[in-house]
């Protein structure tokens, strides 16, 4: 975490919550911004672009939400550096499949806070890799972020092993043998 923060020129003593994804209304960006208004002591980094990027950037500026930073689309190693530098990843989507960004955060030993929708509950065990919450709930986002930031460091990256390609291929092969 320290190495990534130094590389990205982020304050070593602040808390950082990261969102990575398309910036559009169904991703829960408004709820995230509303949460940031309450959690003023935490910095929120938003990585991604999308059809609502300018609208939410304007909303942030008009409401003087100074602890949110829209950095645009960032990929590859730099994206992974931002994940490593963060204290947790939040994904407040209203609908979702099985987001790769959750796997990336877990692999980097970063707890996740995500909505209890789509394939997410199959990926996250509540209280183990992170916290699941109800979609469209600013109150749940705030409560979950506060809770995760109180967690003592633990090795959640060990749960990422189920997402390694060798394990996926082996599990798929076993499933085919059962047919």
C-alpha positions, -999 to +999 in steps of 0.1 A: +000+000+000+027+024+010+047+018-022+017+023-044+007+055-026+042+069-030+042+060-067+008+077-072+016+107-049-012+099-025-012+109+011+001+080+033-020+090+063-055+093+046-081+067+039-089+060+003-120+043-012-119+034-049-146+028-075-136+013-108-161+010-136-183+027-161-196+061-148-233+058-153-264+060-131-269+022-129-235+019-113-247+037-082-224+068-087-250+092-072-253+071-040-215+070-038-213+108-042-240+113-015-220+090+008-188+110+002-206+141+013-211+125+047-177+107+049-156+139+045-126+124+062-122+098+034-110+104-001-129+087-029-112+079-062-133+072-092-116+054-121-136+051-153-155+069-180-190+066-193-220+084-206-227+101-173-191+111-165-196+148-171-230+149-154-215+134-122-184+155-123-207+186-126-228+173-097-196+168-076-185+204-084-218+220-078-222+203-045-186+211-035-178+174-028-141+180-025-131+145-013-140+128-046-115+126-075-127+116-110-095+104-127-111+090-159-103+056-175-070+041-162-060+006-172-033-021-166-005-017-141-016+018-131-051+006-123-037-021-101-015+005-084-046+024-075-063-007-061-032-015-040-031+021-027-067+019-015-082+009+018-112-007+001-131-009-032-168+000-034-191-012-062-226+002-056-241-011-088-279-015-092-274-045-115-242-065-121-229-097-135-196-111-121-173-080-120-136-087-126-127-056-105-138-075-074-115-103-082-087-079-088-092-061-055-094-094-036-062-106-053-045-073-041-058-080-005-082-051-006-116-056+010-147-050-012-180-034-005-206-043-031-243-045-037-260-078-032-270-082-069-263-104-098-233-127-094-217-106-066-231-128-037-215-158-053-181-140-053-182-123-019-189-139+014-202-112+037-176-104+064-149-124+048-137-106+016-159-076+022-195-065+029-226-069+008-253-042+010-286-033-006-286-014-039-295+023-039-288+027-002-265+056+007-270+046+044-257+011+037-227+024+018-217+047+046-222+020+073-203-006+052-173+017+045-171+027+082-172-010+092-145-022+067-122+006+076-122-006+112-112-042+102-078-054+113-056-064+084-063-099+072-053-121+043-083-120+020-061-125-011-062-163-004-098-163-015-087-151-049-073-185-057-107-196-069-104-171-098-071-183-111-075-197-147-060-231-137-087-236-110-115-224-133-104-248-160-102-277-135-136-269-120-152-266-155-137-299-165-151-315-133-185-301-140-185-315-175-175-350-162-206-349-140-229-344-170 
